[in-house]
Amino acid sequence: MTQNAQSNRLRYVIVGAGMAGMLAGIKLLQRGVTNFAIYEKADRIGGTWRENTYPGLTCDVPSHSYTYSFEPYPDWTCLMPSGAEIQEYFEKVRVKYGLDDYLHFKKEITTCEYVEGKWCIQTACGHKDYADIVIAATGVLHHPRIPEIEGMDSFNGAIFHSARWDHSVPPDGRRIAVIGTGSTGVQIVSALSKIAAQLTHFQRTPQWIMPVENRPFTNEEKAAFHSDPEILKRMQNDPELEANIERFSAAITDPESDAMKQIDELVLNNLEQSVKDPELREKLRPDYKPACKRLIYSPDFYEAVQRPNVEVVVEGVDRIEPEGIRSCDGQLHEFDVIVLATGFRADMFVRPAQVKGRGGVSLDDVWGDSPQAYMAIMIPDFPNFFMLNGPGGPVGNFSLIEIAEHQWNYVEQLIRLVEGGDCREVCVTSEAFEQFERDRIAAAKHTIFATGCDSWYLDARGIPATWPWTRQRFKQEMAAPKPEALELN
């Protein structure tokens, strides 16, 4: 039997048509595998870049690094790409690699159950499929976190979450409230401060801001990207950027390192030198170590909050009333629009789909409110079920495309065991899973994320839910699975 025939006797189902799901589909096609389907709950590809369309949306990873390694892109317009440009890139990739025949839109998977050696999959519309291998590429941040604020339904104006932006509401000349100070809130404030009549940023916790230049590429540079593939490849693998990423990786794993001290100095100088008003400067000064929360990169946030039409409120939101927001000091702030830049449920991953493994074990029971996975990929008793960017993966200021590609290299080696007849089932052993999680937790407690701030990196136990070691170690672990960690049947 040929390799293609061996591969195509198996059925593959990919969950999600975002960056990682598309990657899985492309990689299967490149190996001659065509017996697969990609199920997507929405009506088009793109994942987070489809869901988020808010003003100012920008990736904090340089554009040429935020591409598949096999598909560099000469048409980026600037150093830090907009969400719309990224979505356009993925749409072009979809067409170029012929994914349309395998994409099934508006088919949200509701159940995925392992029965008699097959994964039985059902969608919300009643469609059924059966798979030998499931690739869960659902992403990390796709379920909006809606805060419980008294009176939200009473507001007379428009109110919506940043990931559900209402483009029928023009922001120009409006009185706008932005609740939330993560990357999304910062980007929205920077964008809307230029056009809103009044913009109020409700800040529960200030953020450290890393200065960054987002310059446009010149016509000469763009012409060179098109004419010389070597230049484009060098941009994609920029040595200076690689060195910066390695330093950042070292910094977050060792809060006392020289690399972290350099970050401390950069963000502190940015605050001290950029914000002139001492009262506002103190409002914007965090009381935790830089990078404890996901570090925010912005070229103009401090400039935006110093505009005369912008106010930063730190007293907290008491309730929402028909006319606006009543802060905890009793003041009523009147608005036309309220934006909830309040983040996402980082503990969901493949949920709310009901996933049941061998013997009917439920993923909800295994995870509870603290999702875990061996190498961010596998769970015991869930054979032939592999995640890309699953729980415990590197989700710092890195390109998740790079992370997913490394994980695919690992997953592909597991798949080949089944394709080649070495086994019918492969998953991680309970012993390896439990030891990995013990080691991960012990290391996580010594990272920058555990130094005393509240962030979406923390699980319900207050433990950082991220990869706690260096980026280099992640790449080494992804090079090949450890045979002793695998259960083969």
N, C-alpha and C positions, 0 to 999 in steps of 0.2 A: 504493500500500500504506500503510495507517495505521501510526502509530508502534507501537501494540500488536502489529499483525501483523508488522512488521519485527522487533520484539524477540522475539516468540514463535516465529519461524522458527529461532531459535537455541536450543541447549540449554545450560543453565548447571548446573554442579555446584559445590556449596559443601561444603568439607571441614571438618567440625567444627560442633557445635551449642552452642558457648559464646557468650559475649557478642558476639563479632565475627561469627560465623556467623549468629546470629539477626539481627543488624543487616543483613547482606547480604540475607537472605531477606525481611525486612520492606521494605527499600528496593526490591527487585525488585517485590514485590507492589504497592507504592505507585505504581510506574510501569506497572502493568498486566501485568507479566511473570509468567506462571504456568508456563512450561516449564522448571522447575528442580527440583533435589532437594538436600536437605541430608543428608549421610551422617555419622553419629555412631557412634564405636566403642563408646560406653557405652549404657546403657539409658534415658537421659533427658538433657535439656538441662542446661546450667549450667557446663560447663567446670571451671575451678578451684574454683568454689563448689559444684560437685557432688562433686568429688574430695576436697576438704579439709573435714573435719567435726570437727577436733580441738577440745578444750576451749579456750575463749578466742579462737577464730577471729574476727578483727575486721578490717574494711577500714581502711586508714590514710588514705583519702580521705573527706572529709565526705559523709554519706549523700546529701544532695540534689544533690551534684555527681557522685555515682556513679550517674547515671541517663542514659538516652538523652535527648538534647535535646528530642525530640518526645514524650517520655513521662515528665513529672515525676511524683513519687510522694508522696502526702500521708500515707502510713501508716508512715513511718519512726518508730521509737520513740526513737532517740537520735542524737546528733551523728555518731558513728562506728558504722556499722551492723555487725551480726554477720553471719557467713557464712550462717546460716540465713535471716536476713531478706533478704539479697541473692538467695539462691536462690529465695525466695518471690516476690520482685519479678520475676525472669526467668520464672518459671512463669506469673505473671499476664500478662506481656507475650506469652508464647507463645500463650496462649488468646485474648487480645484481638485480636491481629493475624493469627489464623488460620493459624499455621504447621504445625499437626498434619498437614495433608494432604501436606506436603512433607518431613517429617522421616522418616528411615529409621534406626532405632536398631539397635545391635549389628551394624553394618556397617562394620567397620574397613577403610579403603582400604589395600590392600597394594601395588598397582601403578597408576601413572598415566603413560601413555606416549603421546607425540604421534606419530600415524601418519596420513599422507596427509591432513593438515589437520584431524584430529579428535583429541581426547584420549580414549584408550581407558582406561577405569577399571575395576578389578576389586577386589572386596572379599574378605576372608578367608573368607567363606562361599560364594564362587564367583559372586556376583552381578556382572553386567557392566552398564556404562552407557557412553554416548558423549557427549562434550560439546564444544561449540565454545569455551566459556569456562569456566575453572576459577578459583574463588575459594578460596584456601587460608587458612582461618581456624582454624588448629590451636592457636594460642596459643604462648606462650614456655615456660612452666613446667608441664609435665605428665608428664615422665618422671622419677620419683624417683631421686635419686642415693643409692645404697646404699653406705656405706663398706665397705672391705675391712678388717675387724677380725678378727684371729685368734680362733677359738673361738666365733663367733656361733651356730653350730648347737648348741653344747653347753649353752646357757643353759637352766636348768630352768623359768624363768618365761616370761612373755609378752614378745616383742620384735617391734616393728613400726615402720614408717616413719610419720611424722606424716600423710602423705597417704593412708595405708591404715589409718586408725585402727580399732582393734579394740574396738568398743563392747560386746562380750561380756565384756570385762575391766573390772570396776568399779575405779576409781582410789581410792575412799574408803578411808582407813586403810592404804594400801599404801606400801611403800618403792619409790620411783620414781626412775629415772635419766632425765635428758633430755640427750642429746648434740646439741649444736648451739646457736649463739647468734645466729642471724638473727632476723627478725621472728617466724617461727613458734616458735622455741625460747623467745623472750621471752614471747610470748603464752601458751604452754603453761605455763611456769613461773609466770606471774602467776595463771593459773586454778587450777592444781593445788596451789599452795602453800597454798591455803585448806582443802584436804581431805585431802592426803596425810599419812601418818604421818611420813614422811621423804622429802624431795625433794632430789636432788643434781643440780646443773647442771654438766655437764662443759663447760668453756669453753676452746676452743682460742684464740680471739681475742675480747677484750672489744669491746663495741659502744658507740658514742656514742648516747645516748638523748635524744630531743627530747621535752620534757614536752608533754602535750596533755590537754585536758579532754574527757571523754566523758560529757557530761551528758544525761539523758533530756529529751525534749521534753515540755513541760507539756500537760495536756489542752486548755488554751486555745490553745496554739500549734497543736496537731494539728487542732483545730476550725477555726482560721483557714486552715490549709493546705487543708482540704476546702472551705471556703466561698468563699475568695478566690483565684482562679487567679493573680492578679498577685503576691500574696504568695509563692505557691509558685514562680513563675517567678523572683522576686527571690532566693529561697533557692537556686535552682538556679544562678543567675549572680551570686552574692554578690560585690559589688565588692571587699570587703576580702580575700576568699579569692583573687580574681583577682590582686590586687596582691601578695599573698604568694607565689603561684605564679610570677609574673613575677620577683620578687626571688630566689626559689629557683633559677629557670632561669638568671638572671644569675650567681648564685653558683657553680653547678656548672661553668659555662663559663669562669669567671675566678676561680681559687682565691685571688687576691689582692684581690678586690673587697671593697667595704664590706659588701655583702650577705653574703658568706661570713664576714666578721669578726663580723657579728651572729649568725650561726649558731654560730660558735665560742664566742661568749660565752654563748649560751643553753644549749648542751649542757654546757659546762664548769661553769656555775653550777648546773645541775641535778645534776650528779655531786657537786660540792663541798657543796651545801646539803642534799642528800637522804640521802647515805650517811654515817652517824655514825662507824662503826668505821673507823679509818684503814687498818688492814690490808685489810679488805674493799674499801675505796675504791680502794686501789692495785691490787687484783686486777681491779677493774672499769674501770680507767683505760686507754683505748686509747693506742697509741703512733703513731697515724696521724691525719691531718687529718679532722675531721668531714665526712661525706658522701662520703668516698672509697669506703666501702661504702654500700650503700643505707641512707639514714638511717632509724632506727627511731623510731617514735612510740609512746609508751606512757605511760599515766597512772599506772601503779602498779608497774612492774618493780622499781624500787629499793626500794619498800616490801616487795615480795614476797621479795626475796633477803635481807632483814634479819629475816625471821621466824625464830623459834628452830628450826623444823623444816626449814630450808633451808640447804644448804651449796653453796658454789661451789668447784669443784675445777679447778685450772689446770695440774696436773701432766701431763695428757694421758692418753689411754687406751692401755694397753699391749696388753691382750687381754681377752676375755670368757671367764669360767669358769662352770661350772654354777651357782654361788651368786651371781655378780654380775660386777663389773668390777674388773680389776686395773689400777690406775693406774701410770704410769711410775715412781713412787717406790716401787713394790713393795707398796703397801697394797691390800688386798682390800675393796671396798665391796659389801656384800650388798644385793640388790634382789629385788623381786617382778616389777617391770615395767621394761623398757628402751624408751625412745622415741627413735627416730632422727630428729631434726629437722635433717636433713643436706642439705636443699635438693633441687634438681632439675638435670637435664642441660639447661643453657641453650643448648646447641648443636644441639638436635634439630629443633625447629620441625616441619616436615611429616614428617620421618623418624620411624620406620624405613621408611615407604612408599618404594618404589623409583620415583623420578620420572625419566623420560627425555624430553628435549626433542627438538628438531629434529635429525635425523641420528643419533639414538640417544645423544646426549650425556647423561651421567648427572649428576643433581644431586649425588650423593655425590662424584663426581670434581671437579665445579666447586667444591664447598664444602670438601671435605676436613674438617678439624677447625676451620675458621674460616668459618662461614656469612656470606655477603654478599648484599646486594640493593640495587639502585638505589632510593633514596628509601624503603627498607624494603619495596618492593613488587614490583619486577621484576628479572628475570635475562635476559641475552642468550641467544638460541636456545631460550627457553621461551615461545613466542608464546601470547598470550591466557591466560596463567597469572599471576594476581595474588595477592599476599599481603596480608593485613591483620595489622598488628603483626608484620611479618617482621623479618629480621636488620637491625640498625642503626637501629631505631626508637627513639623516646623511651620509655624504660622506667624513668625515675626515679620520684620521688614525685608522679606525675601520675595523672589518671584515664585509664586506657586506653580507656574508652568514648569520651572526647573524641578521643583520638588516632585510634581506628578510624573515627570519623565523618568526620574530616578526610581520612583515607585513602580512605574510600568516595567522597567527593566527587571525588577525583583519579581513582580507578578507574572511576567511572561515566562520566567524560569519555572514557576509553580505550574502554570498552565501546560507547559511542555511535558511535565511528568505525567499528566493525565492524557494528553494527546498521544504521547509515545507508548502508552500502555503500562508504564511503571506502576500505576495505581488508578483506581476509579475516583478516589477522594483524597484531597489534601487539605489539611488545616493545621493550625498550631496546636501543640500539646498543651494541656492545662498547666503542666509544670513550667514550661517555657513562658507561657503567657503570664503566670503569676510571678515568676522570678523577674521577668522584664518589667512588670508594673511596680514591683518592690524597688527595683533599681531606678526606675524612672522617677518615682515619687521621692526617693532619697536624694537624687540629683536635683530634682525640681525645687526642692526646699532651699537650695543654695544658689538659685539663679536670681537675676535681678527682679523677676516677676514676683518673688516671694519676700520683697523687702518692705512691705507695709502699705500697699495701696490696694484699692478695690478695682478690678478690671475684668473684662470678659474672658481673660486668660484663665481665671480661677474657676475651678469646679465648685460644686455645692459644698465640698469639704474645706474650701479655701486653699486648695492645692493647685499650683499651676498645671494646666492641662495640656501643656505644649511639650515639644521635644526639648529636653533640658541639657543636651550636649551640643557640641559644635556642629556646624554645617558639614565640616570635613568628615566627622564621624558618621553623620547620616549618609553621606555618599559612600563611605566604606561599607556600612551595613547593607545598603541597597545593592551592592555589587553582586552578592550571591546569598541565597538563604542558607542558614545553618542547618545541615541535615538532621542534627540531633533535636532541633526545635520542631520538627515536622512530624505529624501523624499521617501516615500513608495507609490507605486501605484499598 
